[in-house]
Amino acid sequence: MPTFEYESKKIQVDEEGYLKNFDDWDETVACALAEREGVGKECPFNKEQIEILKFIREY
């Protein structure tokens, strides 16, 4: 199973790069996945965008 490290946190993903364990998601993981996909350097999300992501995850 592929893993990558971001800010000393190991993140497990499947072969297509999707998060393997849904419960591993947090703001750090969101930033890591976005950066890995080329969305931006460091965390490309502002506070409002993180709140939207949290809402979508709960929905």
Biopython code that builds the backbone (N, CA, C, O; Angstrom):
import numpy as np
from Bio.PDB.StructureBuilder import StructureBuilder

atoms = [
    (1, "MET", "N", (0.849, -1.174, 0.000)),
    (1, "MET", "CA", (0.000, 0.000, 0.000)),
    (1, "MET", "C", (0.897, 1.241, 0.000)),
    (1, "MET", "O", (1.765, 1.367, 0.864)),
    (2, "PRO", "N", (0.705, 2.156, -0.952)),
    (2, "PRO", "CA", (1.535, 3.353, -1.011)),
    (2, "PRO", "C", (1.296, 4.280, 0.183)),
    (2, "PRO", "O", (0.172, 4.417, 0.668)),
    (3, "THR", "N", (2.354, 4.898, 0.634)),
    (3, "THR", "CA", (2.254, 5.915, 1.672)),
    (3, "THR", "C", (3.158, 7.076, 1.278)),
    (3, "THR", "O", (4.105, 6.912, 0.509)),
    (4, "PHE", "N", (2.851, 8.243, 1.813)),
    (4, "PHE", "CA", (3.754, 9.373, 1.672)),
    (4, "PHE", "C", (3.752, 10.143, 2.976)),
    (4, "PHE", "O", (2.843, 10.008, 3.795)),
    (5, "GLU", "N", (4.778, 10.947, 3.155)),
    (5, "GLU", "CA", (4.940, 11.659, 4.414)),
    (5, "GLU", "C", (4.769, 13.154, 4.187)),
    (5, "GLU", "O", (5.267, 13.711, 3.209)),
    (6, "TYR", "N", (4.065, 13.783, 5.099)),
    (6, "TYR", "CA", (3.829, 15.229, 5.039)),
    (6, "TYR", "C", (3.871, 15.755, 6.464)),
    (6, "TYR", "O", (3.100, 15.317, 7.319)),
    (7, "GLU", "N", (4.771, 16.694, 6.716)),
    (7, "GLU", "CA", (4.944, 17.259, 8.062)),
    (7, "GLU", "C", (5.063, 16.154, 9.104)),
    (7, "GLU", "O", (4.394, 16.197, 10.136)),
    (8, "SER", "N", (5.893, 15.189, 8.844)),
    (8, "SER", "CA", (6.173, 14.033, 9.712)),
    (8, "SER", "C", (4.954, 13.147, 9.970)),
    (8, "SER", "O", (4.956, 12.370, 10.924)),
    (9, "LYS", "N", (3.928, 13.248, 9.150)),
    (9, "LYS", "CA", (2.745, 12.397, 9.264)),
    (9, "LYS", "C", (2.718, 11.458, 8.073)),
    (9, "LYS", "O", (2.814, 11.901, 6.929)),
    (10, "LYS", "N", (2.586, 10.148, 8.334)),
    (10, "LYS", "CA", (2.519, 9.172, 7.250)),
    (10, "LYS", "C", (1.061, 9.005, 6.827)),
    (10, "LYS", "O", (0.176, 8.792, 7.656)),
    (11, "ILE", "N", (0.836, 9.106, 5.519)),
    (11, "ILE", "CA", (-0.510, 9.061, 4.963)),
    (11, "ILE", "C", (-0.588, 7.893, 3.999)),
    (11, "ILE", "O", (0.186, 7.808, 3.046)),
    (12, "GLN", "N", (-1.527, 6.994, 4.252)),
    (12, "GLN", "CA", (-1.704, 5.826, 3.389)),
    (12, "GLN", "C", (-2.750, 6.135, 2.330)),
    (12, "GLN", "O", (-3.837, 6.631, 2.625)),
    (13, "VAL", "N", (-2.392, 5.828, 1.093)),
    (13, "VAL", "CA", (-3.299, 6.019, -0.035)),
    (13, "VAL", "C", (-3.348, 4.727, -0.844)),
    (13, "VAL", "O", (-2.484, 3.862, -0.704)),
    (14, "ASP", "N", (-4.370, 4.606, -1.692)),
    (14, "ASP", "CA", (-4.432, 3.435, -2.560)),
    (14, "ASP", "C", (-3.590, 3.691, -3.805)),
    (14, "ASP", "O", (-2.899, 4.706, -3.897)),
    (15, "GLU", "N", (-3.651, 2.774, -4.753)),
    (15, "GLU", "CA", (-2.830, 2.869, -5.955)),
    (15, "GLU", "C", (-3.156, 4.090, -6.801)),
    (15, "GLU", "O", (-2.311, 4.562, -7.562)),
    (16, "GLU", "N", (-4.388, 4.612, -6.673)),
    (16, "GLU", "CA", (-4.793, 5.784, -7.445)),
    (16, "GLU", "C", (-4.548, 7.093, -6.694)),
    (16, "GLU", "O", (-4.806, 8.171, -7.231)),
    (17, "GLY", "N", (-4.055, 7.007, -5.463)),
    (17, "GLY", "CA", (-3.739, 8.201, -4.694)),
    (17, "GLY", "C", (-4.835, 8.668, -3.760)),
    (17, "GLY", "O", (-4.713, 9.719, -3.131)),
    (18, "TYR", "N", (-5.922, 7.881, -3.665)),
    (18, "TYR", "CA", (-7.015, 8.244, -2.762)),
    (18, "TYR", "C", (-6.689, 7.819, -1.340)),
    (18, "TYR", "O", (-6.020, 6.809, -1.121)),
    (19, "LEU", "N", (-7.160, 8.588, -0.390)),
    (19, "LEU", "CA", (-6.948, 8.292, 1.015)),
    (19, "LEU", "C", (-7.503, 6.908, 1.335)),
    (19, "LEU", "O", (-8.660, 6.615, 1.035)),
    (20, "LYS", "N", (-6.689, 6.071, 1.933)),
    (20, "LYS", "CA", (-7.061, 4.684, 2.202)),
    (20, "LYS", "C", (-8.074, 4.574, 3.351)),
    (20, "LYS", "O", (-9.045, 3.821, 3.264)),
    (21, "ASN", "N", (-7.838, 5.322, 4.411)),
    (21, "ASN", "CA", (-8.711, 5.254, 5.577)),
    (21, "ASN", "C", (-9.421, 6.596, 5.749)),
    (21, "ASN", "O", (-8.782, 7.609, 6.031)),
    (22, "PHE", "N", (-10.732, 6.598, 5.579)),
    (22, "PHE", "CA", (-11.549, 7.810, 5.656)),
    (22, "PHE", "C", (-11.316, 8.560, 6.962)),
    (22, "PHE", "O", (-11.310, 9.791, 6.974)),
    (23, "ASP", "N", (-11.124, 7.839, 8.056)),
    (23, "ASP", "CA", (-10.957, 8.461, 9.372)),
    (23, "ASP", "C", (-9.603, 9.127, 9.564)),
    (23, "ASP", "O", (-9.406, 9.823, 10.560)),
    (24, "ASP", "N", (-8.673, 8.938, 8.650)),
    (24, "ASP", "CA", (-7.362, 9.584, 8.742)),
    (24, "ASP", "C", (-7.405, 11.046, 8.299)),
    (24, "ASP", "O", (-6.443, 11.787, 8.505)),
    (25, "TRP", "N", (-8.515, 11.459, 7.695)),
    (25, "TRP", "CA", (-8.602, 12.804, 7.142)),
    (25, "TRP", "C", (-8.583, 13.848, 8.251)),
    (25, "TRP", "O", (-9.276, 13.713, 9.259)),
    (26, "ASP", "N", (-7.793, 14.877, 8.054)),
    (26, "ASP", "CA", (-7.825, 16.087, 8.861)),
    (26, "ASP", "C", (-7.290, 17.215, 7.987)),
    (26, "ASP", "O", (-6.999, 17.000, 6.810)),
    (27, "GLU", "N", (-7.160, 18.404, 8.544)),
    (27, "GLU", "CA", (-6.716, 19.541, 7.742)),
    (27, "GLU", "C", (-5.322, 19.323, 7.156)),
    (27, "GLU", "O", (-5.052, 19.727, 6.024)),
    (28, "THR", "N", (-4.450, 18.694, 7.915)),
    (28, "THR", "CA", (-3.098, 18.427, 7.433)),
    (28, "THR", "C", (-3.125, 17.485, 6.237)),
    (28, "THR", "O", (-2.415, 17.694, 5.253)),
    (29, "VAL", "N", (-3.948, 16.450, 6.330)),
    (29, "VAL", "CA", (-4.064, 15.488, 5.233)),
    (29, "VAL", "C", (-4.667, 16.171, 4.001)),
    (29, "VAL", "O", (-4.225, 15.922, 2.879)),
    (30, "ALA", "N", (-5.663, 17.023, 4.201)),
    (30, "ALA", "CA", (-6.265, 17.753, 3.077)),
    (30, "ALA", "C", (-5.201, 18.589, 2.363)),
    (30, "ALA", "O", (-5.143, 18.613, 1.134)),
    (31, "CYS", "N", (-4.372, 19.264, 3.134)),
    (31, "CYS", "CA", (-3.306, 20.076, 2.547)),
    (31, "CYS", "C", (-2.291, 19.208, 1.813)),
    (31, "CYS", "O", (-1.832, 19.558, 0.726)),
    (32, "ALA", "N", (-1.947, 18.081, 2.412)),
    (32, "ALA", "CA", (-0.976, 17.170, 1.793)),
    (32, "ALA", "C", (-1.490, 16.635, 0.467)),
    (32, "ALA", "O", (-0.761, 16.615, -0.525)),
    (33, "LEU", "N", (-2.742, 16.202, 0.449)),
    (33, "LEU", "CA", (-3.316, 15.660, -0.788)),
    (33, "LEU", "C", (-3.422, 16.740, -1.856)),
    (33, "LEU", "O", (-3.159, 16.475, -3.029)),
    (34, "ALA", "N", (-3.801, 17.950, -1.469)),
    (34, "ALA", "CA", (-3.904, 19.047, -2.432)),
    (34, "ALA", "C", (-2.535, 19.383, -3.010)),
    (34, "ALA", "O", (-2.387, 19.565, -4.218)),
    (35, "GLU", "N", (-1.549, 19.462, -2.147)),
    (35, "GLU", "CA", (-0.192, 19.762, -2.616)),
    (35, "GLU", "C", (0.311, 18.663, -3.543)),
    (35, "GLU", "O", (0.946, 18.936, -4.561)),
    (36, "ARG", "N", (0.022, 17.430, -3.182)),
    (36, "ARG", "CA", (0.453, 16.293, -4.002)),
    (36, "ARG", "C", (-0.192, 16.322, -5.389)),
    (36, "ARG", "O", (0.418, 15.898, -6.371)),
    (37, "GLU", "N", (-1.422, 16.822, -5.464)),
    (37, "GLU", "CA", (-2.126, 16.916, -6.741)),
    (37, "GLU", "C", (-1.777, 18.182, -7.518)),
    (37, "GLU", "O", (-2.302, 18.413, -8.608)),
    (38, "GLY", "N", (-0.887, 19.003, -6.953)),
    (38, "GLY", "CA", (-0.438, 20.194, -7.663)),
    (38, "GLY", "C", (-1.328, 21.410, -7.493)),
    (38, "GLY", "O", (-1.250, 22.349, -8.285)),
    (39, "VAL", "N", (-2.177, 21.407, -6.465)),
    (39, "VAL", "CA", (-3.071, 22.545, -6.244)),
    (39, "VAL", "C", (-2.285, 23.769, -5.767)),
    (39, "VAL", "O", (-2.654, 24.899, -6.086)),
    (40, "GLY", "N", (-1.230, 23.562, -5.024)),
    (40, "GLY", "CA", (-0.421, 24.686, -4.570)),
    (40, "GLY", "C", (0.666, 24.221, -3.623)),
    (40, "GLY", "O", (0.683, 23.070, -3.186)),
    (41, "LYS", "N", (1.557, 25.116, -3.320)),
    (41, "LYS", "CA", (2.608, 24.821, -2.354)),
    (41, "LYS", "C", (2.066, 25.089, -0.958)),
    (41, "LYS", "O", (1.198, 25.939, -0.764)),
    (42, "GLU", "N", (2.591, 24.356, -0.003)),
    (42, "GLU", "CA", (2.116, 24.415, 1.375)),
    (42, "GLU", "C", (0.607, 24.172, 1.369)),
    (42, "GLU", "O", (0.106, 23.467, 0.493)),
    (43, "CYS", "N", (-0.111, 24.727, 2.307)),
    (43, "CYS", "CA", (-1.553, 24.472, 2.322)),
    (43, "CYS", "C", (-2.264, 25.517, 1.471)),
    (43, "CYS", "O", (-2.223, 26.707, 1.784)),
    (44, "PRO", "N", (-2.919, 25.075, 0.392)),
    (44, "PRO", "CA", (-3.567, 26.030, -0.504)),
    (44, "PRO", "C", (-4.951, 26.491, -0.023)),
    (44, "PRO", "O", (-5.598, 27.298, -0.690)),
    (45, "PHE", "N", (-5.404, 25.982, 1.128)),
    (45, "PHE", "CA", (-6.755, 26.285, 1.601)),
    (45, "PHE", "C", (-6.748, 27.366, 2.672)),
    (45, "PHE", "O", (-5.873, 27.395, 3.537)),
    (46, "ASN", "N", (-7.732, 28.252, 2.603)),
    (46, "ASN", "CA", (-7.903, 29.218, 3.677)),
    (46, "ASN", "C", (-8.929, 28.657, 4.669)),
    (46, "ASN", "O", (-9.463, 27.567, 4.465)),
    (47, "LYS", "N", (-9.196, 29.395, 5.722)),
    (47, "LYS", "CA", (-10.080, 28.922, 6.790)),
    (47, "LYS", "C", (-11.482, 28.591, 6.277)),
    (47, "LYS", "O", (-12.058, 27.575, 6.664)),
    (48, "GLU", "N", (-12.028, 29.434, 5.416)),
    (48, "GLU", "CA", (-13.370, 29.206, 4.881)),
    (48, "GLU", "C", (-13.431, 27.942, 4.023)),
    (48, "GLU", "O", (-14.401, 27.186, 4.086)),
    (49, "GLN", "N", (-12.394, 27.721, 3.228)),
    (49, "GLN", "CA", (-12.358, 26.533, 2.377)),
    (49, "GLN", "C", (-12.262, 25.259, 3.208)),
    (49, "GLN", "O", (-12.878, 24.250, 2.863)),
    (50, "ILE", "N", (-11.506, 25.292, 4.286)),
    (50, "ILE", "CA", (-11.424, 24.129, 5.181)),
    (50, "ILE", "C", (-12.795, 23.853, 5.781)),
    (50, "ILE", "O", (-13.192, 22.693, 5.895)),
    (51, "GLU", "N", (-13.524, 24.892, 6.167)),
    (51, "GLU", "CA", (-14.868, 24.704, 6.728)),
    (51, "GLU", "C", (-15.806, 24.076, 5.693)),
    (51, "GLU", "O", (-16.640, 23.242, 6.045)),
    (52, "ILE", "N", (-15.681, 24.464, 4.435)),
    (52, "ILE", "CA", (-16.483, 23.860, 3.364)),
    (52, "ILE", "C", (-16.134, 22.381, 3.220)),
    (52, "ILE", "O", (-17.024, 21.539, 3.102)),
    (53, "LEU", "N", (-14.843, 22.066, 3.228)),
    (53, "LEU", "CA", (-14.435, 20.662, 3.136)),
    (53, "LEU", "C", (-14.993, 19.846, 4.294)),
    (53, "LEU", "O", (-15.461, 18.725, 4.095)),
    (54, "LYS", "N", (-14.948, 20.395, 5.495)),
    (54, "LYS", "CA", (-15.500, 19.694, 6.662)),
    (54, "LYS", "C", (-16.997, 19.469, 6.509)),
    (54, "LYS", "O", (-17.500, 18.392, 6.829)),
    (55, "PHE", "N", (-17.721, 20.492, 6.014)),
    (55, "PHE", "CA", (-19.154, 20.353, 5.806)),
    (55, "PHE", "C", (-19.469, 19.255, 4.797)),
    (55, "PHE", "O", (-20.356, 18.431, 5.020)),
    (56, "ILE", "N", (-18.745, 19.248, 3.700)),
    (56, "ILE", "CA", (-18.969, 18.243, 2.656)),
    (56, "ILE", "C", (-18.699, 16.840, 3.201)),
    (56, "ILE", "O", (-19.432, 15.901, 2.887)),
    (57, "ARG", "N", (-17.666, 16.696, 4.002)),
    (57, "ARG", "CA", (-17.345, 15.391, 4.578)),
    (57, "ARG", "C", (-18.446, 14.911, 5.511)),
    (57, "ARG", "O", (-18.764, 13.722, 5.543)),
    (58, "GLU", "N", (-19.030, 15.839, 6.276)),
    (58, "GLU", "CA", (-20.111, 15.455, 7.205)),
    (58, "GLU", "C", (-21.389, 15.118, 6.446)),
    (58, "GLU", "O", (-22.162, 14.268, 6.886)),
    (59, "TYR", "N", (-21.618, 15.772, 5.318)),
    (59, "TYR", "CA", (-22.824, 15.562, 4.537)),
    (59, "TYR", "C", (-22.799, 14.185, 3.923)),
    (59, "TYR", "O", (-23.735, 13.806, 3.218)),
]
sb = StructureBuilder()
sb.init_structure("model")
sb.init_model(0)
sb.init_chain("A")
sb.init_seg("    ")
for serial, (resi, resn, name, xyz) in enumerate(atoms, 1):
    if name == "N":
        sb.init_residue(resn, " ", resi, " ")
    sb.init_atom(name, np.array(xyz, "f"), 0.0, 1.0, " ", f" {name:<3s}", serial, name[0])
structure = sb.get_structure()
